[in-house]
Amino acid sequence: MTAPIACTLTGPELAERRNAILNALRKATVRTHRLPNGYAYDFHVSAEMPAQLERLVALERQCCEFLNFNVVETLNTIRLEVTGSPEAVAVIEELFGSADEA
């Protein structure tokens, strides 16, 4: 059974999440890649970035069970992959950004 495409955050909670975390990560995104079922967001490697991404993933898993998250670290970048059903891609674009914005 697939989780319904619905965020459990209230409007004010989502606004706070965007102000506190999502907007900063969007600004830090170096490159965005379209995946068949979502997007991948690349960031420069820094001492803080892995912890920031892990915090975001932990928070998002609580309110958006319909999304899947994967953090991949390489020597030069750290990548956040956000995927879901075809219907979830629009939500991913709204929250995290699309390839057109990178």
mmCIF file of the C-alpha atoms, coordinates in Angstrom:
data_MODEL
# 
_entry.id   MODEL 
# 
loop_
_atom_site.group_PDB 
_atom_site.id 
_atom_site.type_symbol 
_atom_site.label_atom_id 
_atom_site.label_alt_id 
_atom_site.label_comp_id 
_atom_site.label_asym_id 
_atom_site.label_entity_id 
_atom_site.label_seq_id 
_atom_site.pdbx_PDB_ins_code 
_atom_site.Cartn_x 
_atom_site.Cartn_y 
_atom_site.Cartn_z 
_atom_site.occupancy 
_atom_site.B_iso_or_equiv 
_atom_site.pdbx_formal_charge 
_atom_site.auth_seq_id 
_atom_site.auth_comp_id 
_atom_site.auth_asym_id 
_atom_site.auth_atom_id 
_atom_site.pdbx_PDB_model_num 
ATOM 1   C CA . MET A 1 1   ? 0.000  0.000  0.000   1.00 0.00 ? 1   MET A CA 1 
ATOM 2   C CA . THR A 1 2   ? 1.328  3.416  -0.988  1.00 0.00 ? 2   THR A CA 1 
ATOM 3   C CA . ALA A 1 3   ? 1.240  6.313  1.465   1.00 0.00 ? 3   ALA A CA 1 
ATOM 4   C CA . PRO A 1 4   ? -1.182 9.079  0.452   1.00 0.00 ? 4   PRO A CA 1 
ATOM 5   C CA . ILE A 1 5   ? 0.357  12.187 -1.074  1.00 0.00 ? 5   ILE A CA 1 
ATOM 6   C CA . ALA A 1 6   ? -0.303 14.542 1.791   1.00 0.00 ? 6   ALA A CA 1 
ATOM 7   C CA . CYS A 1 7   ? 1.997  16.518 4.049   1.00 0.00 ? 7   CYS A CA 1 
ATOM 8   C CA . THR A 1 8   ? 0.931  16.385 7.683   1.00 0.00 ? 8   THR A CA 1 
ATOM 9   C CA . LEU A 1 9   ? 2.341  19.830 8.509   1.00 0.00 ? 9   LEU A CA 1 
ATOM 10  C CA . THR A 1 10  ? -0.047 22.717 9.050   1.00 0.00 ? 10  THR A CA 1 
ATOM 11  C CA . GLY A 1 11  ? 0.353  25.862 6.956   1.00 0.00 ? 11  GLY A CA 1 
ATOM 12  C CA . PRO A 1 12  ? 2.357  27.690 9.659   1.00 0.00 ? 12  PRO A CA 1 
ATOM 13  C CA . GLU A 1 13  ? 4.513  24.608 10.310  1.00 0.00 ? 13  GLU A CA 1 
ATOM 14  C CA . LEU A 1 14  ? 5.324  24.291 6.599   1.00 0.00 ? 14  LEU A CA 1 
ATOM 15  C CA . ALA A 1 15  ? 6.149  28.005 6.401   1.00 0.00 ? 15  ALA A CA 1 
ATOM 16  C CA . GLU A 1 16  ? 8.517  27.616 9.358   1.00 0.00 ? 16  GLU A CA 1 
ATOM 17  C CA . ARG A 1 17  ? 10.157 24.555 7.733   1.00 0.00 ? 17  ARG A CA 1 
ATOM 18  C CA . ARG A 1 18  ? 10.688 26.511 4.543   1.00 0.00 ? 18  ARG A CA 1 
ATOM 19  C CA . ASN A 1 19  ? 12.138 29.501 6.381   1.00 0.00 ? 19  ASN A CA 1 
ATOM 20  C CA . ALA A 1 20  ? 14.341 27.465 8.713   1.00 0.00 ? 20  ALA A CA 1 
ATOM 21  C CA . ILE A 1 21  ? 15.649 24.737 6.415   1.00 0.00 ? 21  ILE A CA 1 
ATOM 22  C CA . LEU A 1 22  ? 14.340 24.412 2.866   1.00 0.00 ? 22  LEU A CA 1 
ATOM 23  C CA . ASN A 1 23  ? 15.153 27.921 1.631   1.00 0.00 ? 23  ASN A CA 1 
ATOM 24  C CA . ALA A 1 24  ? 18.755 27.686 2.876   1.00 0.00 ? 24  ALA A CA 1 
ATOM 25  C CA . LEU A 1 25  ? 19.247 24.332 1.174   1.00 0.00 ? 25  LEU A CA 1 
ATOM 26  C CA . ARG A 1 26  ? 17.714 25.582 -2.063  1.00 0.00 ? 26  ARG A CA 1 
ATOM 27  C CA . LYS A 1 27  ? 20.201 28.465 -2.057  1.00 0.00 ? 27  LYS A CA 1 
ATOM 28  C CA . ALA A 1 28  ? 23.072 26.055 -1.351  1.00 0.00 ? 28  ALA A CA 1 
ATOM 29  C CA . THR A 1 29  ? 22.136 23.722 -4.220  1.00 0.00 ? 29  THR A CA 1 
ATOM 30  C CA . VAL A 1 30  ? 24.905 23.616 -6.819  1.00 0.00 ? 30  VAL A CA 1 
ATOM 31  C CA . ARG A 1 31  ? 23.095 21.503 -9.380  1.00 0.00 ? 31  ARG A CA 1 
ATOM 32  C CA . THR A 1 32  ? 19.727 19.794 -9.766  1.00 0.00 ? 32  THR A CA 1 
ATOM 33  C CA . HIS A 1 33  ? 19.146 16.635 -11.807 1.00 0.00 ? 33  HIS A CA 1 
ATOM 34  C CA . ARG A 1 34  ? 15.819 15.208 -12.925 1.00 0.00 ? 34  ARG A CA 1 
ATOM 35  C CA . LEU A 1 35  ? 15.416 11.548 -12.024 1.00 0.00 ? 35  LEU A CA 1 
ATOM 36  C CA . PRO A 1 36  ? 12.741 9.253  -13.486 1.00 0.00 ? 36  PRO A CA 1 
ATOM 37  C CA . ASN A 1 37  ? 10.758 9.486  -10.240 1.00 0.00 ? 37  ASN A CA 1 
ATOM 38  C CA . GLY A 1 38  ? 12.003 12.716 -8.626  1.00 0.00 ? 38  GLY A CA 1 
ATOM 39  C CA . TYR A 1 39  ? 15.085 14.926 -8.357  1.00 0.00 ? 39  TYR A CA 1 
ATOM 40  C CA . ALA A 1 40  ? 18.675 14.856 -7.160  1.00 0.00 ? 40  ALA A CA 1 
ATOM 41  C CA . TYR A 1 41  ? 20.189 17.958 -5.565  1.00 0.00 ? 41  TYR A CA 1 
ATOM 42  C CA . ASP A 1 42  ? 23.975 18.370 -5.432  1.00 0.00 ? 42  ASP A CA 1 
ATOM 43  C CA . PHE A 1 43  ? 25.749 20.443 -2.780  1.00 0.00 ? 43  PHE A CA 1 
ATOM 44  C CA . HIS A 1 44  ? 29.388 21.312 -2.140  1.00 0.00 ? 44  HIS A CA 1 
ATOM 45  C CA . VAL A 1 45  ? 30.956 19.156 0.543   1.00 0.00 ? 45  VAL A CA 1 
ATOM 46  C CA . SER A 1 46  ? 31.274 21.061 3.809   1.00 0.00 ? 46  SER A CA 1 
ATOM 47  C CA . ALA A 1 47  ? 31.548 20.146 7.456   1.00 0.00 ? 47  ALA A CA 1 
ATOM 48  C CA . GLU A 1 48  ? 27.904 21.136 8.062   1.00 0.00 ? 48  GLU A CA 1 
ATOM 49  C CA . MET A 1 49  ? 26.140 19.811 4.969   1.00 0.00 ? 49  MET A CA 1 
ATOM 50  C CA . PRO A 1 50  ? 25.830 16.102 5.903   1.00 0.00 ? 50  PRO A CA 1 
ATOM 51  C CA . ALA A 1 51  ? 24.241 16.997 9.248   1.00 0.00 ? 51  ALA A CA 1 
ATOM 52  C CA . GLN A 1 52  ? 21.921 19.549 7.611   1.00 0.00 ? 52  GLN A CA 1 
ATOM 53  C CA . LEU A 1 53  ? 20.725 17.014 5.053   1.00 0.00 ? 53  LEU A CA 1 
ATOM 54  C CA . GLU A 1 54  ? 20.271 14.268 7.636   1.00 0.00 ? 54  GLU A CA 1 
ATOM 55  C CA . ARG A 1 55  ? 18.242 16.665 9.802   1.00 0.00 ? 55  ARG A CA 1 
ATOM 56  C CA . LEU A 1 56  ? 16.065 17.604 6.839   1.00 0.00 ? 56  LEU A CA 1 
ATOM 57  C CA . VAL A 1 57  ? 15.527 13.968 5.879   1.00 0.00 ? 57  VAL A CA 1 
ATOM 58  C CA . ALA A 1 58  ? 14.571 13.038 9.444   1.00 0.00 ? 58  ALA A CA 1 
ATOM 59  C CA . LEU A 1 59  ? 12.045 15.880 9.606   1.00 0.00 ? 59  LEU A CA 1 
ATOM 60  C CA . GLU A 1 60  ? 10.596 15.220 6.157   1.00 0.00 ? 60  GLU A CA 1 
ATOM 61  C CA . ARG A 1 61  ? 10.147 11.513 6.839   1.00 0.00 ? 61  ARG A CA 1 
ATOM 62  C CA . GLN A 1 62  ? 7.855  12.458 9.727   1.00 0.00 ? 62  GLN A CA 1 
ATOM 63  C CA . CYS A 1 63  ? 5.480  14.586 7.647   1.00 0.00 ? 63  CYS A CA 1 
ATOM 64  C CA . CYS A 1 64  ? 5.809  13.296 4.063   1.00 0.00 ? 64  CYS A CA 1 
ATOM 65  C CA . GLU A 1 65  ? 5.751  9.512  4.233   1.00 0.00 ? 65  GLU A CA 1 
ATOM 66  C CA . PHE A 1 66  ? 5.077  9.336  0.494   1.00 0.00 ? 66  PHE A CA 1 
ATOM 67  C CA . LEU A 1 67  ? 8.610  10.564 -0.327  1.00 0.00 ? 67  LEU A CA 1 
ATOM 68  C CA . ASN A 1 68  ? 11.854 8.593  -0.364  1.00 0.00 ? 68  ASN A CA 1 
ATOM 69  C CA . PHE A 1 69  ? 15.187 10.172 0.560   1.00 0.00 ? 69  PHE A CA 1 
ATOM 70  C CA . ASN A 1 70  ? 18.746 9.106  -0.094  1.00 0.00 ? 70  ASN A CA 1 
ATOM 71  C CA . VAL A 1 71  ? 21.927 11.013 0.774   1.00 0.00 ? 71  VAL A CA 1 
ATOM 72  C CA . VAL A 1 72  ? 25.028 10.106 -1.257  1.00 0.00 ? 72  VAL A CA 1 
ATOM 73  C CA . GLU A 1 73  ? 28.472 11.488 -0.431  1.00 0.00 ? 73  GLU A CA 1 
ATOM 74  C CA . THR A 1 74  ? 31.380 11.602 -2.879  1.00 0.00 ? 74  THR A CA 1 
ATOM 75  C CA . LEU A 1 75  ? 34.738 13.342 -2.696  1.00 0.00 ? 75  LEU A CA 1 
ATOM 76  C CA . ASN A 1 76  ? 33.449 16.512 -4.383  1.00 0.00 ? 76  ASN A CA 1 
ATOM 77  C CA . THR A 1 77  ? 29.720 16.673 -3.661  1.00 0.00 ? 77  THR A CA 1 
ATOM 78  C CA . ILE A 1 78  ? 26.969 15.498 -1.418  1.00 0.00 ? 78  ILE A CA 1 
ATOM 79  C CA . ARG A 1 79  ? 23.705 14.607 -3.130  1.00 0.00 ? 79  ARG A CA 1 
ATOM 80  C CA . LEU A 1 80  ? 20.174 14.504 -1.801  1.00 0.00 ? 80  LEU A CA 1 
ATOM 81  C CA . GLU A 1 81  ? 17.863 12.307 -3.871  1.00 0.00 ? 81  GLU A CA 1 
ATOM 82  C CA . VAL A 1 82  ? 14.143 12.850 -3.311  1.00 0.00 ? 82  VAL A CA 1 
ATOM 83  C CA . THR A 1 83  ? 11.856 10.420 -5.105  1.00 0.00 ? 83  THR A CA 1 
ATOM 84  C CA . GLY A 1 84  ? 8.298  9.152  -5.018  1.00 0.00 ? 84  GLY A CA 1 
ATOM 85  C CA . SER A 1 85  ? 5.386  8.137  -7.170  1.00 0.00 ? 85  SER A CA 1 
ATOM 86  C CA . PRO A 1 86  ? 4.722  10.023 -10.429 1.00 0.00 ? 86  PRO A CA 1 
ATOM 87  C CA . GLU A 1 87  ? 2.047  12.013 -8.584  1.00 0.00 ? 87  GLU A CA 1 
ATOM 88  C CA . ALA A 1 88  ? 4.578  13.070 -5.919  1.00 0.00 ? 88  ALA A CA 1 
ATOM 89  C CA . VAL A 1 89  ? 6.989  14.742 -8.372  1.00 0.00 ? 89  VAL A CA 1 
ATOM 90  C CA . ALA A 1 90  ? 4.998  18.012 -8.334  1.00 0.00 ? 90  ALA A CA 1 
ATOM 91  C CA . VAL A 1 91  ? 5.272  18.122 -4.533  1.00 0.00 ? 91  VAL A CA 1 
ATOM 92  C CA . ILE A 1 92  ? 9.029  17.497 -4.747  1.00 0.00 ? 92  ILE A CA 1 
ATOM 93  C CA . GLU A 1 93  ? 9.361  20.382 -7.222  1.00 0.00 ? 93  GLU A CA 1 
ATOM 94  C CA . GLU A 1 94  ? 7.350  22.700 -4.979  1.00 0.00 ? 94  GLU A CA 1 
ATOM 95  C CA . LEU A 1 95  ? 9.284  21.890 -1.798  1.00 0.00 ? 95  LEU A CA 1 
ATOM 96  C CA . PHE A 1 96  ? 12.818 21.339 -3.074  1.00 0.00 ? 96  PHE A CA 1 
ATOM 97  C CA . GLY A 1 97  ? 12.932 22.910 -6.547  1.00 0.00 ? 97  GLY A CA 1 
ATOM 98  C CA . SER A 1 98  ? 13.051 21.650 -10.115 1.00 0.00 ? 98  SER A CA 1 
ATOM 99  C CA . ALA A 1 99  ? 15.873 21.111 -12.585 1.00 0.00 ? 99  ALA A CA 1 
ATOM 100 C CA . ASP A 1 100 ? 14.834 24.322 -14.323 1.00 0.00 ? 100 ASP A CA 1 
ATOM 101 C CA . GLU A 1 101 ? 15.797 26.330 -11.214 1.00 0.00 ? 101 GLU A CA 1 
ATOM 102 C CA . ALA A 1 102 ? 19.343 25.010 -10.862 1.00 0.00 ? 102 ALA A CA 1 
# 
